[in-house]
Amino acid sequence: MTGTTASRQDKSDRITISVDAMGGDAGPAVVVAGIAKSAKKNPKIGFILHGPEEQLAPLVARRKSLRGCVEIRDCRGVVTMEDKPSQVMRNGKGTSMWSTVDCVRNGEADGAVSCGNTGALMAISMLRLRKMPGINRPAIAILWPSRNPQGFNVMLDVGADVRADAGDLLQFALMGVSYTRNSMDIVLPRVGLLNVGTEEHKGRAELKEAYSLIEEKADGANFEFVGFVEGSDIPGDIADVIVTDGFTGNVAIKTGEGTASLIRTAMRDAFEYSLLSRIAAVLAYTSLKRLSKRIDPRRVNGGVFLGLNGTVVKSHGGADATSVSAAVKLAFRLAEQGFAQKLAARVASAGELTQDGAATVKAAAPK
């Protein structure tokens, strides 16, 4: 265990984020670069970094912004993308991922971030943090760029579990409402249930049952249920919360990421086609830069595990420094506003579900 001795700010004022340095495809150098970007922008943040000390110490030492705000926890084991969640639950103790989550469990950190194996991270998080009382299945919630005034919609579940019955979808709706209200300052969130059409008679039996359950809870839980929505509404302005099962949600986000990448590539090719198109690109540079920023999935990287006794953010496995910094920023903001406690209160009062206050922290938006 090591730590820098200089102090940028009193440790009691900091919010500490526990970070798995070994989970990403690009290795610990990218993770360290990402937390350095966060530290440079935010003096209130501190880190506990997990992984082999001999690899991490030189990387941290080269980053001036990390002086005085990083503690390294030496961990020999690494959870790979090929590891099965069941194996990790049995043999994962001693890995950087396990150690990362344990810091939240032990109260040493206010939130955790990992770029590693999603199934393994969820399994470890459920084992070490446990589900909140009343929660059947945790869910992963992400921010999706949208036409709404807040700039984002919340969608869940996007991969915590491929299955979801009607009761699970109701819980996802309630957790999504709490997340939206507390992260985006929306007093009356609008909830849509993802389906193959907007007509009430369409869809599987569990979707029709979930429709009735969510509609019945809307008034008491202080949200508006807009009914069924379609895939084209995910980035739209009809709803603030999109509810679906993990299989459908995961396919949707991967499709969205691929589409955004295709648009960027097609635009670059189009503007490089001829001399006139290059001139046009120069003239439109500011607008193109704004568009690229808006559709850049790195800026909203980070899926929040909802329904656990602690804050865990799953960063994309292929994350670069910008993506890691975005995930850290999300974990910091949720910890800063005590979101886990607010969500626990909402779940505990599932009968009326009216005790969330409007959050004072706005959603993490690209700057």
LUMLUMSE-910379 format. One record per atom (N, C-alpha, C, O, CB): x, y, z. Coordinates in steps of 0.1 Angstrom, whole numbers, plus 5000, padded with zeros to 4 digits. Glycine has a CB too. Layout:
N
XYZ...
This chain:
367
500949885000500050005000500950125000501850145008499050005012500650214991501450344990500550454989499350444986502550334979501150574990500350694988501250814988502350814994499350714999500850914980501651034980501451114992500351104998501351124967502451204996502351265009501951415008501351475017503651265016502151474996501651614994500151624995499451524991502151674981499651734999498151745000497651874992498051984996497851755015496851844982496251954975495052014983494752134982495751914961494451934991493251974998493051885010493451765010491951974989492451935021492251845033491451725029490451735022491451925043491951605033491351475029489951465033489151395027492151365034489651535045488251525050487251585040486051555041488151585064487751675032486851745023486651675009485851715001487351885020487451575007487451504995486351394993485951345003488851444992485951374981485251254978486151154971486751194961483951294969486251034977487150934972486550834963485450774966487850864984487150814951486650724941487650604940488850624938486450784927487150484942487950364941487950324926486950304920487450254950489150304920489250274906490050154903491150134908489950394899489550064895490149944890491049984879490550014868489149834886492349974881493350024870493549914860494149944849494650054877493149794862493549684853492349624844492549524837494049564862491249684845490049624838489949664823489349584816488849674844490549774819490249814805491149744794492149684798490549964804490649754782491349684771492749744769493649674765490549694758492849874772494149954769495149944780496250004779493850094765494749884791495749874802495749994812494950084810497049864797496549984822496450084833496950224829496550324835497350044844497750244818498250374814497050464811497050584814499150364803496050404804494850484800494050524812493450634813494050404790493850424821493150454833493750564842493050654846492950324842495050564843495750664851495650804844495450904850497250634852495750794830495550924823494150984825493951104825495850894807493150894826491750934828491551004841490951104842490850824826492150934852491950994865492751124867492351214874492250894876493851134859494651254859493851374853493951484858495951234852493051344843492251444837491151494847490951614848491551394824490551394854489551434864490251514876489651614880488951304870491351474880492051544891492451684888492351774896493251464896492851704875493151834870492051934871492252054873493751824856490851884868489651964868488951984881488252074884488651914858489251884891488451884903489351854915489751744917487351774902489651964923490551944934489851874946490551834956491052074939488551844945487851784956487851634955487251564964486351834956488451574945488451434943489751364947490851424946488151404928489551244953490751164956490551024951489350984948490951164972491550944950491450814944492150714952493250734958492050824930491650594952492350474956492450384943491450344938491550394968493650364939493850294926494350154929495250134937494950374918493750054922493949914925494649844913494249854902492649844928495749774916496549704906497949674911498349714922496549774893498849614903500249594907500949724909501049804900500949504896501449734921502149864925503249894916503450014912502649854939504049794911505249824903504849884889505649954883506049704901503649854885503149914872502550054874502650144866502149824866501750064885501050184888501850304893501650414889499850164897502750274902503550384908504250474898504150594899504550324918504950424888505650504878504650584870504850704866506450424869503450524867502450594859501850714867501650824861501350504855501550694880501050804888502050914890501751024890500550744901503350874892504450964895504651064883505051184886505750894898504251024871504451114860503351214858503451304849504551024847502351204866501151294864501151394876500851354887499851214864501451524873501451624884500151644890500051664902501951754878499051624883497751654888497351544899496451564906496651654878498051434899497751324908498551334921498351254930497951194902499351434923500151444935499251474947498551574947501251554933499351394957498651414969497251374969496451394979498651564972496751304958495351264958495151114954494051074952494551354949496251034954496150894949496850804960497950834964496750874936496150704963496650594971496650464963495650434957495950574985497750394962497750274954497650154963498250134973499150264946496650064959496449934966497049824958496649804946494949914969498049764962498749664955497949534954497649464964500149624961497549504941496749384939497349304928497749354917495249414935497549174930498249084920497249034910497649014898498948974927496049004913495148934904494449034895494249154899494148854912494048984883493249064874492148984868492348874864494249114862490949044868489748984861489849014846489849134842488449034868489848914838489948934824488548934818487548904824490748824817488448974805487148984798486548844796485348824793487249054785487448744796487048604793486548534806485948424805488148524787486848584817486448524830484948514832484248614829487148594842484448404836483048384839482748444853483548424862482648234838481548514854481148564867481248464878481648504889479848634866480748344876480748244886482148214891482348184903480048114881483048204882484448184886485048294894485748274904485348154873484748414890485248534897484648544911485348574920484848664889483448504913482748504926483448404935483548434947481248474925483948294930484648194938486148224940486648204951484548054932486748284930488248294931488748434929489848464926488848204920487748534929488148674926488848754937489348864934487048744921488848704949489448774960490948794957491648694954489248704973491448914959492748944955492949004942494049044938493548814956491949024934491949084921491749234923491249284933490949034911492149314913491949464914490449494914490149594921492649534902489649424907488249454907487549424920486849514925487549364896487949314927487349284940487749394950486949434958487849144944489049424950489549524959488949664957488649734966491049534957488649694944487949824941486549834947486249934954487849834926485849724946484449724952484549714967483649784974483649604946485449644972485549634987485849764994485349785005486649534990486449854987486649994993485350064995485250145005487650074984484450044987483050104989482350035000481750095009482250094976482449895000481849825011482349865025481649875034482049665009483649885025484349915038484250065042484650105053485749875038483650145033483450285036484750365034484750485037483050305050485750315027486950385024486750475012487450575010488050295022485850435003485550514991484050544990483250464995486150444979483750654983482350694981481750634968480550644966482250844980482550574959482050524947483250444940484350464944481550624937482850354931483850274924483650284909482550304904483650124929484750274902484750274887485650164882486750144887485250414882485150084872485949984866485549974851484449994847485649844872486549954843486349934828486349784825486249744813487549994820486249694835486449554833485149484829484149544825486949494845485249354829484249254826482949294833482849294845484649114830481849324825480549374831479949264840479549294851479649404820479849144835479249034843479949014856479348994867479148904835481349014856482148994868481949104877481849084889483548974864481949224872481749344881480449344888480349374900481949474873479349304880478049304887478049194897477449204908476949274876478649074894478648964904479349004916478848974927479248844897480549064915481349104927480549214935480549204947482749154923479949304927479249414934478049364942477749404953478749514924477349264936476149204943476649124955475949124965475349114934477749054954478248974965478749064976478549034988479348884960479549164973480149244983479249364989479249395000481449304978478449424980477649534984476149494988475549554995477549634973475749384982474349324983473349424977473549544976474149314998472249354973471149434968470449504979470349464990470149334960469849624975469049694985467749614988467249534980468549834979467249625000466049555004464949584994464649704992465649585019464249484989463149514980463449504966462649504957462549644983464749494962465249494949465349344944466049274951466549574946464749304933464849174928466149164919466949074921463649134920466149254909467349254900467949394899467149484896466949204886469149414902469849544899469749574884469549484876471249544904469949694880469949734866471149834864471649894873468649804863471549834851472549934847471850044839471150014830473649864838472050164844471450284838472550364831473650384836470650364848472250414818473150494811472450624807471250634806473750424799473250724804472750854798472850844783473950814778473550974804471750874776471750864761471451004756470451074760470650764756472351064748472051194742470651204736470251114728473151234731469951314738468651324734468251464730469051554732467651274744467051484725466551614721465851684733465351794731465551604709465851624744465251684756466051804760467251804758465051584767465451894768466152014772467451984781468452054780465252104781467351874788468551834797469651774788470751754794468051734807469351744776470351684767470551534767471251484759471651754770469951464777470151324779468751264783467951324789471251294789468651134779467651044785468350934793469450904790466650994774467650884803468150774811467550644805466350634803467850784826468350544802467850414798468350304807469550304810468250384783467450214811467850094819466849984817465650014814467950134834467249864818468549814820469349794807468649774797468449674827470649804807471449794795472449684796473449684789472049924792472149584805473049464805473349404818474149304818474249504799472649444829472949374842472349234841472949144847472249454853471249214835470649074833469749074821469049174818469749044846469848974813469148964800467648944803466848974794469648854791467248904814465848874817465248984825465949054833465748744824463949004824463249094833461749064831461149074820463549244829461049034843459649014842458949154845459649254846459148914852457649154846456849274848457249344860457349474860455349244848457449274871457849334884459149404883459449504889457749234895460149334876461449394874461349524867462049624870462349294867460549524856460449644848459849764856460249874854459649614835458949724865458349834874459549884883459650004885457249774883460349794889461449844897462449924889462950024894462149724904462649884877463549964868463050104866463750204867463749894854461750114864461050244862461250334875461550454873459550224859461050274886461150354899462550394901462750504906460550264911463550304899464950344901465350444890466050534894465850214900464850434878465150534868464650664871465250764868464650484854463450674877462850794881463650864891463950984891461350774886464150784901464950844912466250894906466751004910465250734923466850814897468150854891467950984883468851074884468750744882466950994875466651114867466351234876466851344873465551084858465551214886465151324894466351384902466551504903464051284905467251294906468351334914469651374906470451444912468751234924469651334894470851374886470551484876471451544871471351254879469251504873468951604862468051714867467651804859468351534851467651704880466751814885465451824878464951924876467451944885464951704874463551694868462551654878462651544884463551594856461651744881460651714892459751604889459351524897459951844895459251604876458251504872458751434860458351464849456851574869459651334862460151264850459051184843458151134848461251164855459251174829458351104821459050964818460150964814458051184808458250864820458750724818458050664806456850664804458550644831458950604797458350524786458850384787460050354791458850584773458050284783458350144783458650104768457750104760457250054789459850054766460350024752459549904747459549794754461850004752459049914735458249804729458449814713459049904708456749814733457849724706457849714692456849814685456849824673457649574687456049874693455049974689454450044700454650004712453949904680453750144698453150224709451750184713451250234723453150374705451150094705449750054708449849954720450749874721449149984696448749974728448749894741448649744738449049664747447549934749448149704727447949554725449149484720449249364718446749534715450249564716451449504711452449464722452349514733452149614702453349364718454349324727454049204735452949144734454649434737455149154742455049034749454149054762453849164766456448984754453748934767452748944779453349024791452649094797452448804783454649004793455249074805455349224803455249294812456649014808455449264790455349404787454049464790453849574795455849434773452949394786451649444788451349444803450649544808450549354781451849344811451649344825452449464831451949534840452049214831453649484827454449594832453849724829453849824837455849594826453149744818452449864814451449894825451350014829451749844800450649804829449649824839450249854853449749944860448749694840451349784856451949814869452549954870452350024880453049704872453249994859453850124859452850234859452950334866454850134847451850214851450750314850450050334864449750444868449650274840449850224871449250224884450050304894449550364903448950084889451350294893452250354903452550504900453050574909453550274903452250544888452750674883452350794893453250874897452250704870451150804896450650914904451250914918451751014923449150914906451250794925451850784938453350804939453850854949451550654944454050774928455450784927455850914921457050944919456050674920454951004917455151134912456051134900457051204899455951214923455551054890456151064876455051044866453951004870457250954875455351074854454351064843454650944834455850934830454351194834453750854832453950744824453350774810452150794809453250614830454250774800453850804786453450684778453050694767454850884779453550564784453150444778454250374770455450404773452050474768453950304760454950234752455650334743455050434738454350124743456950314741457750394732458550304723458750184727458750494739459050354712459750264702461250304702461650404709459150284688462050234695463450254695463850394690464850454695464150154686463050454681463350584676463150694687463550804685462450614664462450654698462150754708463250754719463250844728460850714715464250664718465250664728466050794729466350844739466250544725466450854717467050984717466151094716466551214713468150984706464851074717463851174714463451254726464151254736462551114709462251324725461851414736460451374742459851454748461851554731460051244739458851194745458951154759457951174767458351084736460051104763460251054777461651094782462551114774460050894777461751094795463051114801463750984806464950984807462951214813462950884808463450754812462850644803461650644801462950724827463750564798463350454789463650324796464750294800464150464775462650244798462750124806462650004796461849994787461550114816463649904798463649784790464449674797464949704808464249814776464449554791465249454797466649464793466949534784464749314793467649394800469049414797469449364784470449424778469749334807468849264778469249214765468949324754469749364746468449084761467649374754467349474745468149604747468549664737465849504746468249644759469049764762470449764757471049854752468949794777471149644759472549634755472649634740473549694735473049504761471749574733471749574719471549724714472249764704470649484713470649794721470449934717471650024718471950094709469249984725472350014730473450104732474650064722475350154718473950094746474849934720475849894710475549944696476449984688476149744710474249944693473849994680474050144679474550194669472349954677473750214690473850354690475350394689475650494682473350414703476250324696477650354695478150334681478950414676478450264705477750224675478150194661477650294651478450334642477750054657476450344653475850444644476650574645476950634635474350464647476950614658477650734660479050734653479550824647477850764675479750614654481050594648480950604633481750664626481650464652479850544627479650544613479450684608479950724597478450454609478650764615478350904611479650984611479951064602477350964621480450974622481751044622482651004611483251094604482451024635482750874608483550834597483050884583483850924575483750684597481750874581481150914569481351064566481651114555479650884568481151144577481351284576482851324573483051414565480951354589483751254579485151284577485551254562486251324555486051204586485051134557485251094543484651194533485251224523484750954541483451244537482751334528483551474527483651524516481351364533484051514538484651644538486151644533486751744530484651704552486651514531488051504526487951464511489051434505488751394534486751454505486551404492487251494481487851444472485151394489487151624483487751714472488251844479488051864491486651744461488851924471489352054476488152144481488252204492490152134466487052144474485952224478485352174491484952254500484852224467485252044492484751984505485652014516485152034528484451834503486952024514487852054525487652204529487752234541489352034521487452294519487152434522485852444530485752524540487052514509484852364526483552364533483752324548483152374557482552274526484652224550484852174563485452274572485152294584485752044563486452354566487052464574486052564578485952614589488152534565485152604568484052704571483052654582482552734589483352734558482852524582481852464591482552404603481952324610481052364584483752434606484552374616483952374630483752274637485952434617483452494634482852514647481652424649481452364659482552664650480752434639479552354639479852204639479152124646478552384628480752164631481152024631481751974644481451864648482151994619482552054650483152024663482052004674482051914682484152124667481052094673479952084683479151954681478751884690478952204682478851914668478151794664478951674669478351584675477851794649480251674666481051564670481051534685481051424690482551584665481151644692481151644707479751584712479751504721481351774713478651624705477351584710477151434708476451374716476251664703477651374697477451234694478551144699478551034696477151214679479551204706480651134710480351044723480051104733481851224714480250914722479850834733480750844745480450804756479650694729482050884743482950894754482550994764482850984776484350934748481851094760481451204769480351164779480251234789480951324760479651064776478651014785478950864789478050794792477251024779480250834789480650694793480350674807480550754816482150674790479850554810479550514824478150464826477250544825479850634833478050344829476750284833476650264848477550204854476450154826475650314855475550314869474750184873473650154868474750434875475350114883474649994888473550044898473950094909475649894895472350034895471250074904470649954912470549844906470150144896470349974925469749874933470749804942470349704949469149774924471949854943472949804952473249904964472950024963474249774945473849854975474149934986475450004984476449974992474149854999475550084974476850154971476850194956476050144948478050064974477650294953477750344939478850274932480050284935477950494940478450214921479450144912479150194897477950184893479349994913480150244890480050284877480850194868482050184870480450434875480250144858480950054848481250134836480450184829480049934844482650154833483050224822483250124810483450004812484450294825483150174798483350094786484750024786485750084790483150174773484749894782486049824782487049884773488249874776485749684778486649944762487550004753487750154756488150234747487149994739487550194768487650334772488950394770490050334772487150354786489050524765490250604765490250694777489350684786490450674752491250784778491350874789490150964791489650984802492550964788489551014780488351094781487151014787486451064795488051144767487050894782485950804787486050774802485150784809485950674779487250744806487550714820487250834829486650824839488950664823487650954824487351074831485851104833485451144843488051194824485151074822483651084822483050994833482151034840483051064808483450874833482950774843483250814857482450804866483450634840484450864859484850914873484051034876483551044888486350954873483751124867482951244870481551204874480951264883482851334857480951104867479651054871479650994885478751024893479150954860480650914888480650854901480850964912480250954923481850754902481651064909481851174919480551244921480251274933482951274913479851284911478651364912477551284920476851334929478051404899477451154917476451074924476851064939475951064948476350934918478151044942478551034956478351164963477951174974480050994956478651274956478551414962477151444966476951504976478951514952476151394958474751424962474051314970472851324973473951454949474851214974474251104982473251024975472250994982473751164995473451004963472350934955472050794960470850764960472750924940473050714964472750584969471750584980470850494981474050514972471950674989471050685001469650734997468650685002471650795011469550824987468250864982467550754975466250734977468350984973468250674967467650564961467150454971466050394969468650494950467950434981467550334991466250384998465350295001468650315002466150515001464950565007463750544997462650515002465150715010463950564985462850554975462450404974461250374974463350594961463350314974462950174973462250124986461350054986464250084971462750174997462150135010460750185012459950125019463050195022460450295005459050355006458350324993457650414988459150505009458450204988457850174975456350184974455850194963458250034971455750204986454250214985453950354980453050364971453750204999454550464985454150594980455350654972455050724962453850684991456550624975457650674967457650824964457750854952457750594955457550904974457351044971458451124979458351244979456051094976459451064984460351144993461651194986462451244993460751055004461751174973462951234967462851384966461751434962463151174953463851454970463951594967464651624954465451544950464651664979464351734949465051774936466551794939466851864949464451904930467351734931468851744934469351884930468751954921469551634926470451924936471052054933472152034923472652134918471552114945472451914919473551884910472951854896472151764896474451774915473351924886472851894873473551774867474551724872473152014864472951724856473451604849474851644843475051754839472551554838475751544843477051564837476851584822476551494815477951434840477151704818477051734804478351774798479251814805476051854802478551754784479851784778480151934779479252014778479851744763481351964782481852104783482852134773483352244772482352134797
